[in-house]
Amino acid sequence: MTAVPTRDELRNDLLTHRIAGAVATPREDNLRKYAMFAERDPYHLFGLEPERVWTQADVVKLMAARAGVSDDPKYRSGQDHIDVELTLDALDRFADRLGQAGAQRQRVLLATGHPSTLLAVHLAFAGALREAGCEVIEAGAGWSYQASAQVGRKRRSIAYFGGVGVTAEGGSLVHTHSARPMRAALASLAGDGEPLPDLVVADHGWCGGAGQAGIDAIGFADSNDPALFVGEAEGVVQVAVPLDDGIAPRHYRLMTRYVLDRAGLAGSGDSSPQL
């Protein structure tokens, strides 16, 4: 079993694996996606409906404050950055809300739009919440929809693995920004006369869609995905943790262990499969 890391040990691990610090995301990509968010491109809104007008300059300022990217408007190309202290602080808030769910045995829905990298993290959370007596919800399984033209008009469906919702395309799990699966899962619960989740633990549109529906939502987001940080600033998303969401799953194990320990939940990241 992996030992619980101290905050200093986790800081070093996050920097070593470039989960925070000098991340791989280039400045050009960040700026392009900030502009697309400001234009309210649906693919980059993650199911959120921002209350105010956000210009690209506004998004840069927000992401500098909440993720640690450069706030220099003249910095247009090169490597960008995630402030590891902001990541650690957000992980603490994330763990505290997860711990509240465990202590109160709340109904929790977990999902990821980044199954190739973050599924193992969510599987560990799902297992620990179950051990704590929470109900881990699997809503809307099998519901399908036609994906947008941006991803080739293919049929996608909701599937669950170990209590974690994902989007499947045939036999493959796929990356998605869409909030449609979350909306369908919530509609399924309502249609069956079941209560909505007390908490959603997710990312991408799964998280944004839940927050927009008025559900407590906490999640992970990369520096080129400003939607959840805007949602947090507007009070729609409870916690957005800034990190590189495209790292090999094994490198999130210390982070997962740290969160579960702070949350006071049984289990560890060791129990998750290495995807």
C-alpha positions as CSV (number, residue, x, y, z in Angstrom):
1,M,0.0,0.0,0.0
2,T,1.3,3.5,-0.9
3,A,2.0,5.5,2.2
4,V,0.0,8.7,2.7
5,P,2.1,11.6,1.4
6,T,2.7,14.7,3.3
7,R,1.8,18.0,1.5
8,D,5.5,18.5,0.8
9,E,5.8,15.0,-0.7
10,L,2.7,15.5,-2.8
11,R,4.0,18.8,-4.0
12,N,7.2,17.2,-5.2
13,D,5.3,14.4,-6.8
14,L,2.9,16.7,-8.7
15,L,5.9,18.8,-10.0
16,T,8.0,15.7,-10.9
17,H,5.2,14.2,-13.0
18,R,4.2,17.6,-14.4
19,I,0.7,17.3,-13.1
20,A,1.3,20.9,-11.9
21,G,4.1,23.3,-12.4
22,A,5.7,23.2,-15.9
23,V,2.8,21.3,-17.5
24,A,2.8,20.3,-21.1
25,T,0.0,22.5,-22.2
26,P,1.3,25.3,-24.5
27,R,0.3,28.9,-24.1
28,E,-1.1,29.0,-27.6
29,D,-3.6,26.2,-26.8
30,N,-4.6,27.9,-23.6
31,L,-5.3,31.2,-25.3
32,R,-7.2,29.6,-28.2
33,K,-9.5,27.8,-25.8
34,Y,-10.0,30.9,-23.6
35,A,-11.1,32.7,-26.7
36,M,-13.5,29.9,-27.7
37,F,-15.0,29.9,-24.2
38,A,-15.4,33.7,-24.4
39,E,-17.3,33.2,-27.7
40,R,-19.5,30.7,-25.8
41,D,-18.5,27.8,-28.1
42,P,-20.7,24.9,-26.7
43,Y,-17.9,22.4,-26.8
44,H,-15.9,24.5,-24.3
45,L,-18.7,25.6,-22.0
46,F,-19.0,22.1,-20.4
47,G,-22.7,22.5,-19.9
48,L,-22.4,25.8,-18.1
49,E,-24.4,29.0,-18.8
50,P,-22.1,31.8,-17.5
51,E,-24.1,34.7,-15.9
52,R,-21.7,37.4,-17.1
53,V,-19.9,38.2,-20.3
54,W,-16.4,36.8,-20.2
55,T,-13.8,38.3,-22.6
56,Q,-10.6,36.4,-23.4
57,A,-8.8,38.9,-21.2
58,D,-11.2,38.2,-18.3
59,V,-10.6,34.5,-18.7
60,V,-6.8,34.9,-18.7
61,K,-7.0,37.0,-15.5
62,L,-9.3,34.4,-13.8
63,M,-7.1,31.4,-14.9
64,A,-4.0,33.3,-13.6
65,A,-5.7,33.6,-10.2
66,R,-7.2,30.1,-10.0
67,A,-4.7,28.0,-12.0
68,G,-1.5,30.0,-12.0
69,V,-1.1,30.5,-15.8
70,S,0.8,33.6,-16.9
71,D,-1.2,36.8,-16.5
72,D,0.9,38.7,-19.0
73,P,-1.3,39.6,-22.0
74,K,1.9,39.8,-24.1
75,Y,2.8,36.2,-23.4
76,R,1.4,34.5,-26.5
77,S,3.5,31.4,-27.1
78,G,5.6,28.9,-25.2
79,Q,5.1,26.8,-22.1
80,D,2.4,27.7,-19.6
81,H,2.2,26.9,-16.0
82,I,-0.1,25.6,-13.2
83,D,0.7,26.9,-9.7
84,V,1.2,23.8,-7.6
85,E,0.1,25.6,-4.4
86,L,-3.2,26.4,-6.1
87,T,-3.5,22.7,-7.0
88,L,-2.8,21.7,-3.4
89,D,-5.2,24.2,-1.9
90,A,-8.0,23.0,-4.3
91,L,-7.2,19.4,-3.5
92,D,-7.8,20.2,0.2
93,R,-11.1,21.7,-0.6
94,F,-12.0,18.9,-2.8
95,A,-11.1,16.3,-0.1
96,D,-13.1,18.2,2.5
97,R,-16.2,18.1,0.4
98,L,-15.6,14.4,-0.4
99,G,-15.2,13.8,3.3
100,Q,-18.5,15.5,4.1
101,A,-20.2,13.1,1.6
102,G,-18.6,10.1,3.4
103,A,-19.4,11.3,6.9
104,Q,-23.1,12.0,6.0
105,R,-23.4,8.9,3.8
106,Q,-24.6,11.0,0.9
107,R,-25.8,9.9,-2.5
108,V,-22.9,10.5,-4.9
109,L,-22.5,10.2,-8.7
110,L,-19.0,9.9,-10.1
111,A,-18.1,10.3,-13.7
112,T,-15.2,11.2,-16.0
113,G,-14.9,12.6,-19.5
114,H,-11.2,11.6,-19.5
115,P,-11.4,7.8,-19.0
116,S,-7.9,7.1,-20.3
117,T,-6.3,9.0,-17.5
118,L,-8.7,9.9,-14.7
119,L,-10.9,6.8,-14.5
120,A,-8.6,5.1,-12.0
121,V,-8.8,8.2,-9.7
122,H,-12.6,8.1,-9.7
123,L,-12.7,4.3,-9.2
124,A,-10.7,4.8,-6.0
125,F,-13.1,7.5,-4.8
126,A,-16.1,5.3,-5.7
127,G,-14.8,2.4,-3.7
128,A,-13.9,4.5,-0.7
129,L,-17.3,6.2,-0.7
130,R,-19.1,2.8,-0.8
131,E,-17.0,1.6,2.1
132,A,-18.1,4.7,4.0
133,G,-21.8,3.8,3.5
134,C,-22.5,6.2,0.6
135,E,-24.9,5.3,-2.2
136,V,-22.9,5.5,-5.4
137,I,-25.4,6.2,-8.1
138,E,-25.4,4.7,-11.6
139,A,-28.1,6.6,-13.5
140,G,-28.9,6.6,-17.2
141,A,-26.9,3.5,-18.1
142,G,-27.4,2.6,-21.7
143,W,-28.8,6.0,-22.8
144,S,-27.3,7.0,-26.1
145,Y,-27.0,10.1,-28.3
146,Q,-25.5,11.2,-31.6
147,A,-22.3,13.0,-30.9
148,S,-21.7,16.4,-32.5
149,A,-20.0,16.9,-35.9
150,Q,-16.8,17.9,-34.1
151,V,-16.3,14.3,-33.2
152,G,-17.7,12.7,-36.3
153,R,-21.4,12.1,-35.7
154,K,-20.9,8.8,-33.9
155,R,-23.3,7.1,-31.5
156,R,-22.3,7.4,-27.9
157,S,-23.8,5.9,-24.7
158,I,-23.5,6.1,-20.9
159,A,-21.8,3.2,-19.3
160,Y,-20.6,2.6,-15.7
161,F,-17.4,0.8,-14.5
162,G,-17.0,0.3,-10.8
163,G,-19.6,3.0,-10.1
164,V,-18.0,5.6,-12.4
165,G,-19.9,7.0,-15.4
166,V,-18.1,7.2,-18.7
167,T,-19.1,7.7,-22.3
168,A,-18.7,4.7,-24.6
169,E,-18.5,4.4,-28.4
170,G,-19.0,0.8,-29.3
171,G,-16.5,-1.1,-27.1
172,S,-14.3,1.9,-26.5
173,L,-14.4,4.6,-23.7
174,V,-14.0,8.0,-25.2
175,H,-13.0,11.5,-24.2
176,T,-15.9,14.0,-24.1
177,H,-16.6,17.5,-23.0
178,S,-20.4,17.1,-23.4
179,A,-22.8,17.7,-20.6
180,R,-25.5,15.6,-22.4
181,P,-24.7,12.4,-20.5
182,M,-25.0,14.2,-17.2
183,R,-28.3,15.8,-18.1
184,A,-29.6,12.4,-19.3
185,A,-28.5,10.7,-16.0
186,L,-30.3,13.4,-14.0
187,A,-33.4,13.1,-16.2
188,S,-33.3,9.4,-15.6
189,L,-33.3,9.8,-11.9
190,A,-36.2,12.3,-12.1
191,G,-38.2,10.0,-14.4
192,D,-37.8,7.1,-11.9
193,G,-38.9,9.3,-9.0
194,E,-35.5,9.1,-7.4
195,P,-33.7,11.9,-5.6
196,L,-30.9,13.7,-7.3
197,P,-27.3,13.2,-6.1
198,D,-26.1,15.2,-3.1
199,L,-22.7,15.4,-4.7
200,V,-21.2,14.9,-8.2
201,V,-17.5,14.1,-8.4
202,A,-16.4,14.5,-12.0
203,D,-14.8,16.6,-14.7
204,H,-15.6,18.2,-18.1
205,G,-19.3,18.3,-19.0
206,W,-20.2,15.7,-16.4
207,C,-19.2,18.2,-13.7
208,G,-20.4,21.4,-15.4
209,G,-23.8,19.8,-16.3
210,A,-24.3,18.9,-12.6
211,G,-23.3,22.3,-11.3
212,Q,-25.6,24.0,-13.8
213,A,-28.4,21.8,-12.5
214,G,-27.9,23.1,-9.0
215,I,-26.1,20.0,-7.6
216,D,-22.9,20.3,-5.5
217,A,-20.2,19.5,-8.1
218,I,-16.4,19.1,-7.6
219,G,-13.9,18.2,-10.2
220,F,-10.6,18.4,-12.0
221,A,-9.8,20.7,-14.9
222,D,-6.7,21.5,-17.0
223,S,-5.3,24.9,-17.7
224,N,-6.8,24.9,-21.2
225,D,-10.3,24.2,-19.9
226,P,-11.6,27.4,-18.2
227,A,-15.2,26.4,-17.9
228,L,-15.2,24.8,-14.4
229,F,-13.1,27.7,-13.0
230,V,-15.6,30.2,-14.3
231,G,-18.3,28.0,-12.8
232,E,-16.5,28.1,-9.5
233,A,-16.0,31.9,-9.7
234,E,-19.8,32.2,-10.3
235,G,-20.7,29.9,-7.5
236,V,-22.1,27.1,-9.7
237,V,-19.2,24.6,-9.3
238,Q,-18.0,24.0,-5.7
239,V,-14.4,23.1,-6.4
240,A,-12.3,23.1,-9.6
241,V,-8.9,21.5,-9.1
242,P,-6.2,22.8,-11.6
243,L,-4.0,20.0,-12.9
244,D,-2.9,18.4,-16.1
245,D,-5.6,15.8,-16.8
246,G,-3.7,13.9,-19.5
247,I,-1.0,12.2,-17.4
248,A,-0.5,8.4,-17.2
249,P,-2.9,7.1,-14.5
250,R,-0.2,5.7,-12.2
251,H,1.1,9.2,-11.6
252,Y,-2.1,10.3,-9.9
253,R,-1.8,7.6,-7.2
254,L,-0.1,9.7,-4.5
255,M,-2.6,12.5,-5.2
256,T,-5.5,10.1,-4.8
257,R,-4.1,8.6,-1.6
258,Y,-3.6,12.2,-0.2
259,V,-7.2,13.1,-1.0
260,L,-8.7,10.0,0.5
261,D,-6.7,10.3,3.7
262,R,-7.6,14.0,4.2
263,A,-11.3,13.1,3.5
264,G,-11.1,10.4,6.2
265,L,-12.3,7.7,3.7
266,A,-11.2,4.1,3.7
267,G,-9.3,2.6,0.8
268,S,-6.4,4.0,-1.3
269,G,-5.4,4.7,-4.8
270,D,-3.7,1.3,-4.8
271,S,-6.9,-0.5,-5.3
272,S,-7.6,1.0,-8.7
273,P,-6.6,-0.6,-11.9
274,Q,-3.6,0.9,-13.8
275,L,-5.2,2.0,-17.0
